[in-house]
Structures are given as structure tokens and as C-alpha cells.
């Protein structure tokens, strides 16, 4: 009942569950709202950080391996709004496209 492994099976299962399309993980985008922050995050929000040089809050988003600068803001609330709007626009459009073009995977993942 015990299995010894080099870890390759775990990696294979992980990659299968990511639902990669065009190099983008649909699974990660679906879970974007519940994403945990990295340990070095000081703002409390993904994609928002304090620019040390200009002392402003900067918002950015990464999609398909490319990082997009969303602007610098005096108030953190404005940076968070910019980030949330970008998530809805960029991630939302991609997920709509995905659900329209991969309906089998969509229904399959919702039933699990």
C-alpha cells in the first residue's frame, strides 16, 4: 500500500490539473480571487506594491508571461481598483473564451 516515487507522478498529476491553454493555467485564473500572497508582499494585494523611488503605489498584472504596468497611484485604494479592473478585463475575457471553446473541460471541472 506504500509507493516510492521520484516525484515524477506528482508533477504529471499537477500539470494535468492545471488545464494549460496557450501557456496559461485556467485553474490558476479561476482561483485568482483566492490566491495567497507571496511572503514578501507588503501591500496585502496581489500585483500592488509601494514604489520606493517615487513613494507611490504601483499596480501591475502578469498574463501569458508578460507583465503589464497599470499605473502609479498616490492612494493604495486606487492601485487596487486598477488591478481588480485589469483582472476582470484580462482574466475575464480569457476565461469567457476558454469556457466557450472548451465546454467539455468546463463542465467536467465543475462536477468534480
Contact map, one row per residue, 1 for C-alpha under 8 A:
1110000000000000000000000000000000000000000000000000000000000000000000000000000000000000000000000000000000000000
1111000000000000000000000000000000000000000000000000000000000000000000000000000000000000000000000000000000000000
1111100000000000000000000000000000000000000000000000000000000000000000000000000000000000000000000000000000000000
0111110000000000000000000000000000000000000000000000000000000000000000000000000000000000000000000000000000000000
0011111110000000000000000000000000000000000000000000000000000000000000000000000000000000000000000000000000000000
0001111110000000000000000000000000000000000000000000000000000000000000000000000000000000000000000000000000000000
0000111111100000000000000000000000000000000000000000000000000000000000000000000000000000000000000000000000000000
0000111111110000000000000000000000000000000000000000000000000000000000000000000000000000000000000000000000000000
0000111111111000000000000000000000000000000000000000000000000000000000000000000000000000000000000000000000000000
0000001111111100000000000000000000000000000000000000000000000000000000000000000000000000000000000000000000000000
0000001111111110000000000000000000000000000000000000000000000000000000000000000000000000000000000000000000000000
0000000111111111000000000000000000000000000000000000000000000000000000000000000000000000000000000000000000000000
0000000011111111100000000000000000000000000000000000000000000000000000000000000000000000000000000000000000000000
0000000001111111110000000000000000000000000000000000000000000000000000000000000000000000000000000000000000000000
0000000000111111111100000000000000000000000000000000000000000000000000000000000000000000000000000000000000000000
0000000000011111111100000000000000000000000000000000000000000000000000000000000000000000000000000000000000000000
0000000000001111111000000010000000000000000000000000000000000000000000000000000000000000000000000000000000000000
0000000000000111111100001111000000000000000000000000000000000000000000000000000000000000000000000000000000000000
0000000000000011111110001110000000000000000000000000000000000000000000000000000000000000000000000000000000000000
0000000000000011011111111100000000000000000000000000000000000000000000000000000000000000000000000000000000000000
0000000000000000001111111100000000000000000000000000000000000000000000000000000000000000000000000000000000000000
0000000000000000000111110000000000000000000000000000000000000001000000000000000000000000000000000000000000000000
0000000000000000000111111000000000000000000000000000000000000001000000000000000000000000000000000000000000000000
0000000000000000000111111100000000000000000000000000000000000011000000000000000000000000000000000000000000000000
0000000000000000011110111111100000000000000000000000000000000000000000000000000000000000000000000000000000000000
0000000000000000011110011111110000000000000000000000000000000000000000000000000000000000000000100000000000000000
0000000000000000111000001111111000000000000000000000000000000000000000000000000000000000000000000000000000000000
0000000000000000010000001111111100000000000000000000000000000000000000000000000000000000000000000000000000000000
0000000000000000000000001111111100000000000000000000000000000000000000000000000000000000001000100000000000000000
0000000000000000000000000111111110000000000000000000000000000000000000000000000000000000000000100000000000000000
0000000000000000000000000011111111100000000000000000000000000000000000000000000000000000000000000000000000000000
0000000000000000000000000001111111100000000000000000000000000000000000000000000000000000000000000000000000000000
0000000000000000000000000000011111100000000000000000000000000000000000000000000000000000000000000000000000000000
0000000000000000000000000000001111110000000000000000000000000000000000000000000000000000000000000000000000000000
0000000000000000000000000000001111111000000000000000000000000000000000000000000000000000000000000000000000000000
0000000000000000000000000000000001111100000000000000000000000000000000000000000000000000000000000000000000000000
0000000000000000000000000000000000111110100111000000000000000000000000000000000000000000000000000000000000000000
0000000000000000000000000000000000011111100000000000000000000000000000000000000000000000000000000000000000000000
0000000000000000000000000000000000001111100000000000000000000000000000000000000000000000000000000000000000000000
0000000000000000000000000000000000000111110000000000000000000000000000000000000000000000000000000000000000000000
0000000000000000000000000000000000001111111111001000000000000000000000000000000000000000000000000000000000000000
0000000000000000000000000000000000000001111100001000000000000000000000000000000000000000000000000000000000000000
0000000000000000000000000000000000000000111111011100000000000000000000000000000000000000000000000000000000000000
0000000000000000000000000000000000001000111111010000000000000000000000000000000000000000000000000000000000000000
0000000000000000000000000000000000001000101111110000000000000000000000000000000100000000000000000000000000000000
0000000000000000000000000000000000001000101111110000000000000000000000000000000000000000000000000000000000000000
0000000000000000000000000000000000000000000011111000000000111000000000000000000000100000000000000000000000000000
0000000000000000000000000000000000000000001111111100000011110000000000000001001100100000000000000000000000000000
0000000000000000000000000000000000000000111000111110000011100000000000000000000000000000000000000000000000000000
0000000000000000000000000000000000000000001000011111001111000000000000000000000000000000000000000000000000000000
0000000000000000000000000000000000000000000000001111111111000000000000000000000000000000000000000000000000000000
0000000000000000000000000000000000000000000000000111111100000000000000000000000000000000000000000000000000000000
0000000000000000000000000000000000000000000000000011111000000000000000000000000000000000000000000000000000000000
0000000000000000000000000000000000000000000000000011111100000000000000000000000000000000000000000000000000000000
0000000000000000000000000000000000000000000000000111111110000000000000000000000000000000000000000000000000000000
0000000000000000000000000000000000000000000000000111011111000000000000011110000000000000000000000000000000000000
0000000000000000000000000000000000000000000000011110001111100000000000011111001000000000000000000000000000000000
0000000000000000000000000000000000000000000000011110000111110000000011111000001000000000000000000000000000000000
0000000000000000000000000000000000000000000000111000000011111000000011110000001101100000000000000000000000000000
0000000000000000000000000000000000000000000000110000000001111100001111100000000000100000000000000000000000000000
0000000000000000000000000000000000000000000000100000000000111110001111000000000000100110000000000000000000000000
0000000000000000000000000000000000000000000000000000000000011111111100000000000000000000000000000000000000000000
0000000000000000000000010000000000000000000000000000000000001111111100000000000000000000010000000000000000000000
0000000000000000000001110000000000000000000000000000000000000111110000000000000000000000000000000000000000000000
0000000000000000000000000000000000000000000000000000000000000111111000000000000000000000000000000000000000000000
0000000000000000000000000000000000000000000000000000000000000111111100000000000000000000000000000000000000000000
0000000000000000000000000000000000000000000000000000000000011110111110000000000000000000000000000000000000000000
0000000000000000000000000000000000000000000000000000000000011110011111000000000000000000000000000000000000000000
0000000000000000000000000000000000000000000000000000000001111000001111100000000000000000000000000000000000000000
0000000000000000000000000000000000000000000000000000000001111000000111110000000001100000000000000000000000000000
0000000000000000000000000000000000000000000000000000000001110000000011111000001001000000000000000000000000000000
0000000000000000000000000000000000000000000000000000000111100000000001111100001000000000000000000000000000000000
0000000000000000000000000000000000000000000000000000000111000000000000111111011000000000000000000000000000000000
0000000000000000000000000000000000000000000000000000000110000000000000011111010000000000000000000000000000000000
0000000000000000000000000000000000000000000000000000000110000000000000001111111000000000000000000000000000000000
0000000000000000000000000000000000000000000000010000000010000000000000001111111100000000000000000000000000000000
0000000000000000000000000000000000000000000000000000000000000000000000000011111110000000000000000000000000000000
0000000000000000000000000000000000000000000000000000000000000000000000001111111111000000000000000000000000000000
0000000000000000000000000000000000000000000000010000000011100000000000111011111111100000000000000000000000000000
0000000000000000000000000000000000000000000010010000000000100000000000000001111111110000000000000000000000000000
0000000000000000000000000000000000000000000000000000000000000000000000000000111111111000000000000000000000000000
0000000000000000000000000000000000000000000000000000000000100000000001100000011111111100000000000000000000000000
0000000000000000000000000000000000000000000000110000000000111000000001000000001111111110000000000000000000000000
0000000000000000000000000000000000000000000000000000000000000000000000000000000111111111000000000000000000000000
0000000000000000000000000000000000000000000000000000000000000000000000000000000011111111100000000000000000000000
0000000000000000000000000000000000000000000000000000000000001000000000000000000001111111111000000000000000000000
0000000000000000000000000000000000000000000000000000000000001000000000000000000000111111111100000000000000000000
0000000000000000000000000000000000000000000000000000000000000000000000000000000000011111111110000000000000000000
0000000000000000000000000000000000000000000000000000000000000000000000000000000000001111111110000000000000000000
0000000000000000000000000000000000000000000000000000000000000010000000000000000000000111111111000000000000000000
0000000000000000000000000000100000000000000000000000000000000000000000000000000000000111111111100000000000000000
0000000000000000000000000000000000000000000000000000000000000000000000000000000000000011111111110000000000000000
0000000000000000000000000000000000000000000000000000000000000000000000000000000000000001111111111000000000000000
0000000000000000000000000000000000000000000000000000000000000000000000000000000000000000011111111100000000000000
0000000000000000000000000100110000000000000000000000000000000000000000000000000000000000001111111110000000000000
0000000000000000000000000000000000000000000000000000000000000000000000000000000000000000000111111111000000000000
0000000000000000000000000000000000000000000000000000000000000000000000000000000000000000000011111111100000000000
0000000000000000000000000000000000000000000000000000000000000000000000000000000000000000000001111111111000000000
0000000000000000000000000000000000000000000000000000000000000000000000000000000000000000000000111111111001000000
0000000000000000000000000000000000000000000000000000000000000000000000000000000000000000000000011111111000000000
0000000000000000000000000000000000000000000000000000000000000000000000000000000000000000000000001111111000000000
0000000000000000000000000000000000000000000000000000000000000000000000000000000000000000000000000111111111000000
0000000000000000000000000000000000000000000000000000000000000000000000000000000000000000000000000111111111100000
0000000000000000000000000000000000000000000000000000000000000000000000000000000000000000000000000000011111110000
0000000000000000000000000000000000000000000000000000000000000000000000000000000000000000000000000000011111111000
0000000000000000000000000000000000000000000000000000000000000000000000000000000000000000000000000010011111111100
0000000000000000000000000000000000000000000000000000000000000000000000000000000000000000000000000000001111111110
0000000000000000000000000000000000000000000000000000000000000000000000000000000000000000000000000000000111111111
0000000000000000000000000000000000000000000000000000000000000000000000000000000000000000000000000000000011111111
0000000000000000000000000000000000000000000000000000000000000000000000000000000000000000000000000000000001111111
0000000000000000000000000000000000000000000000000000000000000000000000000000000000000000000000000000000000111111
0000000000000000000000000000000000000000000000000000000000000000000000000000000000000000000000000000000000011111
